[in-house]
Amino acid sequence: MPRLNLPKEKVFIGPAMLWKRILAFAIDILILSVFVMFPFTGLFKKLLPKDYSFSQLFSILGSGENTGYILSIYFASSILMLLYFYLLEKKMGQTIGKKLLNIYVISDSNHLSRWQLFVRNIYLIPIFPFDLLIIADPLFMLFTKSTQRLSEILSRTRVVEKYNYESF
């Protein structure tokens, strides 16, 4: 086969645009809602009274009535969500939402380790103090030049995309 003397592709890897990251996360949450949370809705309807308020839910959990079942569902769904992000980022470097927007996760060491993937997705663990990260983690990226979340800085990972030189 003859070698073609084509010009090299003029691309570089840089931080993913913030709107792409947010949209990718929204797509992933939508997917998780359909495939993880939706199957549990029938169970919640059986365990909780119709048209319940937050205060009623709080009193139901405090009374111990069905608390074990509700917490089991909550933890099981959280584990499934963690596995979704962990396994897809481990296997492909991107979740379905990231794939659709052509962004992906990289590591400073050029290899995504189990520990890095666990740390970058630790905000999905529904146990104090990790559950506080669901708010603090994305807010952190709004105040850093690199637009990295706190868990990304700790895990030494970044969400990036490819840019063409010609588009600048």
N, C-alpha and C positions, 0 to 999 in steps of 0.2 A: 504494500500500500504506500503510495507516495506521501511524503510529508508536506503538508501545506504550510506556507509561510504567512500565517494570519497574524494580525496584531493581537497582542495580549489584551484580555479584558481589563478595562480600567475601573476597578472597583476597590473600595476599602471598607473595612468593618468599623462601624461606629455605634454609639448608643442608640437604641431604638427610640423612636419618637414617642413622647408621653401619650399622645392620643391613641397610638397603636397598642401600647401596653394596656391602657385602660379598656379599650374595645376588645382586645384579646381575652382579658380577664372576664369581661362581661359575657363573652361567648362561652368561655369555659364554665362559668357559673350557670348559664342557661342550660348547657349540656348536663351539668351535674344535677340541676333542678329536675330535669326531665327523667334522667336515668337513675338518680340516687334518691332524691327527695320525693318525687311523685309516687313511687311505689309505697311509701310509708303513709300517704295521706289517708287512705282508708283505715289504717290502724289508728291514726290519731283521731279520726272521727269517732271511732268506737271508744277510745279512752278518755276523750275530753267532751264536756257538755257542748251542745249546740250554741253558737253565738257567744262564746266565752270572751271575757275581757282579760287584760293583762293581770289585773288584781285577782280575778278568779283563778287564772292559771297559777299564779304565785301561791294562792291558798291551797290549791290542789296539790302542788308539789310539796308544800309545807306539811300537809296532812298525811302524806305517805300513801295516799290513794293513787294507785297506778304509777307512782313515782319511779319504781324500778323499771317498768316497761318503757316509760317515756325517756328516762336517762339512757337505757340500753339502746333505744333507737337513735338517740342523739349521738352517742359515742360511736355506734356502728356507722352512721352516715358520715361522721367526721373522719373516721378511719378510711372509708371508701373515697372521700374527697382527697385525703392526704395521699392515698395510693394512686389516684388518678394523676395528680401532679408529679408525684415521685416517679412512677413507672414510665410515663410518657416522656418526661424530661430525661430520664436515664437512658431510655431506648433511642429516642429521636432527637433529644436536645430541645424539644418543643412540645407544647400541648396542642390540641386541635385548634384552639383560638390563636395561638402563636403561629401555627402552620398556615392558617388562612390569611394572616397578615404578614407573612414572610419575615418573622422575627424569631430569634432563638436564644437559648441560654448557653453561655460559654463560661469556662472556668479560667482563672489566672494560670492554672497549672496545665491547661489544655486537656484535662480529663476531669469529667464530673464524677466525683467520688460519692459514695453512699452518704457519707457524713455531710458533704456540701449540700446535697439534695434534701437531706433531712432538715438541716438548719435553715435553708432558704424557704422551706414550706412549714416551718414550725408554728406559724401563726394559725394554722388549721387545727391545732390540738386544742380541744375545748376544756383545758384545765388551767386554772389560775397559776401563774401569771401570763402564760402563753396567749390566752384569749384576749388579753389587752392589746396584743400586737395586731389584731385584726383592724384596729383603728390607727395605732401609732405607726405601724410598719409602712403603709402607703403614704401617710402624711410625711414621713421622714424623707421620702424621695422628692417631695416638693421643695425641700430646703437644702438639697445638695446639688452641686454643679453637675455631678455625674448622673443625676436622676436615679440613683440606686436606692432601693429600700434598705432599711437597717439590716434585715436578715440577709440581703444580698452582700452587703459589706462584710458582715460577720462570716458568711460562707465563701467569700471571695469569688462570687459569681456575678455575671452581668447579663442583661438582656440586650441583644444587639441586632442590627440589621445591616445588609449590604447596601452601599451607596455607590452610584456611578460617578466618576469624575466629571463626565460630560453634563451631568445635571446641575453642576455648580457653576 
